[in-house]
Amino acid sequence: MSIVAAIDQRENISVWSRSVNSLASILDHVRFSFCRDSIMLLAVNSSRTANGEIVFTSLFFRELTFSTDYISSEGFVANELDYSSSTYSFIVSSKHLVMLFKNLDSSSLNYICLRVDCRSDTPLTRRYKLMVEVLTKKLIVKKFHMNYLPVTGDLNTVVSQYKEEYEKGNVRYFQAETATFKLFFDMVPGATEDFSIEVKMTKIVFGAYTKQVLKDREFLKQPMLITILMSTEELLDTNLGDINAVVNFRLKDIRNFINLCTAMKSDALDNDMMGVESHFNTYFKSNGDPIVFEYKAQNLTVAFIQITAEDSAKPELKSTTKPYTLPAPAIQKVSEEKLANWTPAVSTYGKRDVAQLSRLDVTVSKLTSAPASHEEYEELDNFQYSLQNITYGKRASTPIEPDSVKRARDDTDYSTSDDNAPQEQVQEFGPTQHETYKPKSLFD
């Protein structure tokens, strides 16, 4: 396999589930970008005004393997200066991710394993598929695969640019408690549309509001405003000083960001984890420029970026520098010539003869319980099978050697000694086959 990422800690499984569902609410697809030491999940909305990205370091995973040997060119971007920073990217449907990871009970799982076979010699039946394997505490193995589209395109650099300009004093910054904003958003109705940050000398005002919409003397939208006033000295850290500034943007994504941060914090407290921060950082300039919300937890970083509303009162003020943009991924399509010349090969599961294939079979063959052999796929040498149906790693909670006796029923998660005990085959005879019960002629 070119890419393997496994998560086995309960709190990390919960964080992964929350992160995927949070990004899935931004757009109908989520971008995965893999490199040697991290995995980035990224989503940009259709209007390219909001961006959410979460970076998981290698320490977040039980195992993170990324091999560039014979890797496919679709979706792969090589870094000539630092080859270890080369990435492989693709997008997956948000609906599929939510269906798989929503309401995931992390306490009942042993691990989640993600696998991507993106080698250039990968059989067509296994290309462009994100394979997910889940092992439960009851030793039930669940396997899923989702189709993906390889993409290219630059990653978002707004966060790094803002931090560089912050060191020069060109970006405004403050640090605040996530619990304060969580309590504030709990009071805000769900239909509220916009959010504003207003700095007035030594005071800072956070407001959630909905603008009035009036048509033919009828209110299409009733106006509403909820504010919270704080002194800049109550902030954990800031460089605002004695200035006046206002920025406005949509409320939906910052509410999503705060909910994700507080959920991570509560999960960390439940599991007695250390190193999880209870605050977030905010970087902004003025109306029309992006605003960055950043939260750091153990072995991961969450960053949400939004383009603020332009100041209509000052249309003449236009920046001469290059504006900040939120890049969207560009889908790479496989050429028809490449598909036509592709040679079918045996799938991971199933044992069909290639010579008997009369057409190009692009459907997944029926799954069987037999795992792929090491001779057939040399790239699977890193895997040591712990059970017949488990294809990832050696688990301390599962037997190292496979059972010699197959279960009577594969659809159950239990077994008894009577069902598994080998029974001797007794040859049964019909009433006319056994010597004792053979019918005798009346004339003998």
Number of C-alpha atoms within 10 A of each C-alpha: 19 18 20 18 21 22 20 20 17 17 19 21 24 20 19 20 20 22 22 21 21 18 30 22 19 21 19 17 22 26 24 20 22 25 22 19 14 22 23 20 20 27 28 26 17 12 9 14 17 24 24 28 22 22 19 20 18 18 13 22 21 15 14 22 19 20 16 20 10 12 17 18 14 20 23 20 17 15 11 9 8 8 13 14 16 18 22 26 24 25 25 20 17 21 15 16 18 19 11 16 17 14 12 16 13 20 13 12 20 23 21 23 22 18 19 19 22 28 19 14 14 20 18 21 18 22 18 19 19 20 17 18 18 21 20 16 13 13 17 18 17 13 14 12 16 14 15 19 19 24 22 20 14 11 14 19 12 16 17 10 12 21 16 13 12 17 9 9 11 13 20 19 20 16 18 17 16 21 16 12 17 15 10 17 18 11 10 17 12 11 10 18 15 17 22 19 15 16 22 16 14 14 18 22 16 17 19 24 20 17 13 11 12 12 8 6 7 9 11 11 12 11 13 14 13 16 15 12 12 14 13 21 12 13 13 13 13 17 14 19 14 12 11 13 16 16 22 22 24 20 20 17 20 21 19 16 23 21 20 19 27 19 15 24 20 14 17 20 12 10 10 9 13 10 10 19 17 17 20 21 19 19 20 22 19 17 18 19 17 26 26 23 21 20 22 19 19 17 16 19 15 21 20 24 26 24 23 22 17 15 15 10 7 8 8 8 9 9 7 6 6 6 10 14 14 21 14 21 19 15 16 15 11 11 8 9 8 9 11 9 9 13 12 17 19 17 19 19 16 16 12 12 9 11 8 7 11 7 7 15 12 12 10 13 15 9 12 11 11 12 16 14 11 13 9 10 12 10 14 16 11 11 13 15 17 19 20 13 16 23 18 23 16 16 16 9 9 15 11 14 11 14 11 7 9 13 16 12 11 11 8 10 11 11 12 9 7 8 12 14 12 10 8 6 6 6 5 8 10 8 11 10 11 11 9 8 11 11 11 7 6 5 4 4
